[in-house]
């Protein structure tokens, strides 16, 4: 059973995110920046690593099922859209897998994206930090060129397999000043972020600048309220990601 102290702490972090995230999103989303338009009956696939996975129940791979969506930002985004726009008929898939690198996401694309029962019309991708971690472990440094190649291949395969698909690319992020181990690899990791933005632009994907959201929230409210290790989010961090994603879209209601 969850302790009263832990419950109150979790609730307070969630409340903080509900207050903070919309304000930050409004400041960060510059006027004129494109938003992705969600349409009636859109099927949205969230594709990524552990942050997307959110400890989802992989035994239940159903569309729009709460336990299949996990306990992270995917559930928050899906719940918000389903509640606010019940007549739009949105469907949601979560196919994040803990520890995945971009090339592994490409390798499982046929099963976890192109072969889904309800074909995605919108694919949201969050990847990059595990690519850097793998390169760092093997060579002692990052390899943003390989990451760029792998990300471009992933997005190309998605576009080729799902004609007309609309893309969202989320920026991989890491928060400094929380954990020494995370801080130690930040200088090399930062080179992966502009690569993500540049490739997103090449594919006409809507780009979600997560690093800026976390930096501003951390400066104002304290970094440790959003993550324990600088990567995996607390409830406040989860909601911050969700609000950043929601701010990058608009719904075309009939």
N, C-alpha and C positions, 0 to 999 in steps of 0.2 A: 504493500500500500504506500502511496506517495505521502511523504511527510508534509505537515502543515507549512513548515518553513520552505520546503522546496516548492510546494504549490504556490505560495505567496510570491516567491521569487520569480517563478515562471510567469505568473499572472502579471506581475509588475513589468517584466520585460516585454511581454506582449502588448500591454497598455502603452508602454513607451513607444513601441514601433507604430502603433495605430496613430499616435499623435505626431511622431517625428516624420515618418515616411512620406505622407502626402506633401508636407511643407518642403522637404528636401527635393522631392521629385519635381515640384513646381519650379524650383530655382534652377535645377540642373537641366531640365528639358528646355533647351533654347527655343525661342519662337522661330518658326520656320523649319525646324527639324521634322523630317517626315515621320509619321506614325503608320504602323501597319493597320490596314482596315480589316476588321473581322466581319465576316458575312454570315448570313443565315445558314445553318447546318454545317458550319466549318468543323472540321475534325483537327484538333491541335495535338501534335506530338511534342513532348518534352524529351530531349535526347541529351545525355551527358554522363557525368561521373557521379560520385557520392553525393554531391550537393543536390543534384537532381534526383537521385535515387531516393533519398529521404527515408531509408529503411522500409521501402515498400514491400508488400507481400508478393513475392515473385511467383508464388503458387497460384495466386489469383491474378491472371493477366488481363482481366476484363476491362472493357472501356468504361471510363467514368466511375469506377468503383472506388470508394474511399480508401480501402486498405491497399488497393492496387496503385493508388496515386502517391502513397507514402505520407510521411508526416512533415514534409518540407514545403518549399515555396510552390511546388506543383499543386499540392492540395489547396493552398491558400488562393492561388490564382484561379484554379478551376471552381472552387466554391464561390468566390466572388463573382465570377462571370455567370455561373449557373443561377445564382440567386438574383442578381441584378437584371439579367436578361433571360428569363425562363422561356420566352417564346422564340428565342433564336435557335434553339436546338443544337447547341454546341456539344461536341464529344471531346473527351480528353484521354490521351494515352500518356503513361509515364514509362519510358524505357531507359532510365538512368541506371548505370551499374557502377558500384563502388570500385574505385581504382582504375577505371578505364582511361586509356590514352586515346588520342584521336584516331590512330590507325586501327585500334580495336573496335571503335565505333563504326568505322568503315567496313571492317570484316564481318560484323553482324548485321549489316544494314538490310540485307534481304529478309532476314527473320524479323527484326525488330522495328523496321520502318516500311520498306516496300511491300512486305508480305502481310501486313496487318489486315484484319478483316474489314475495318473501316479505313479507307485510304486517307492519310493525312493531307489536308489542304494547306496547313500551316505547320512548319517544323521549326522549333526553337532549340538552338544548340548552345550548350555551355561546356567548354572543354579548355584544356591548355595547361592547367597546373600540374597534372600528373605527367604530361609530356616533359615538362621541365624537370620534375623530380627524377624521372627515369634517366634522362640525359645526364643530370648532375651525378647520380649514383654510378653511372657507367664511365663517364669521362671526366668528371670533376667540373663540368661547365654546361651551360645550356646550349641548345642547338635550335635557335629560332628559325633557321632556314628549313630544317626538316619539318618543324611544326607547321610552317607556312605551306609546304608541299602537301603535308597530310591533311591540313584543314581545307585546302583548295580541292583536294581529291574527294574528301567527304562531301563537300557542298556540291561539287560537280555530279557525283553519283546520285545525290538526292534530287537535284534538278532534272537529271536525265531520267530517273526512275519515276518521278512524279511531275509530269508536265503541268505547268501552271502553278506549282507550289509557291507559296510565299514564305520567306525565310526571316527568322529573327536570330541574331547572333549576340550572345551575351558575353561581356568581357570577363575573362578570368581575373580574380582579385586575390589579394592577400593583405592582411592588416598588420602593419608594423607596430611594435611596442607591446605585444601581448606575450609572445613566446620567443625565447632566444633562438631556438632552432629555426623557427620561421623567419626571423629577422636575418639570420645568416645567409639565407638563399635569396633574399629579396632583390639585391642588385641585378643578378642575372635574370631573374624572373621578369623584371620590368620590361625587358626587350620583347617579351611575348605579347604584351598588351597592344602596342601599336600595330603589330602584325595582324592581330585579330580584327582590329578596326579597319585596316586597309583591305583585308580580304573580304570582310563583310561588305564594304563599299563596292568592290569589284562584282559581287554577286547581287547587288541591289538589295541587300538584306538590311532590315532595321537593326541598328546597333544599340545595345543597352549598356551604358557606361557604369558598371557596378562599382569600379574602384572609386570613382568620384562620390558615389552615394555613401560608401563606407567611410571614406576619408572625412567627409563633412559631418556625418553623424558622429563619428568617433571624436572629432575635435570639439564638438558641441556638448556631447553627453557622456563621453568616456568610452574608449575603445572596447574595454572588457565587458561592456553590456551587450555587445553584439556577437562575440565569439570567444571561445575558450582557448583556441590555438592559433587564431589569426586566419583560419581558412573555413572550418566547419562552423556554421552559424548557430547561435542561440535562437530562441523564439523571436527576439527583436530583430536579429539579423535575417531570419527567414522572412519575416514580414517586410523588411526593407527590400529584399530581393524581389518579393512578390509585387510590391508597390512600384518598384522601378520597371518591372515588366509591364504592369498594367498601364503605366504612364506612357509606354512606348506603343500602345495600340489605341484604336478607337473603334467603336462598334457602329456598323451601318444598319441601324434599325429601319425596318420597313414601315 
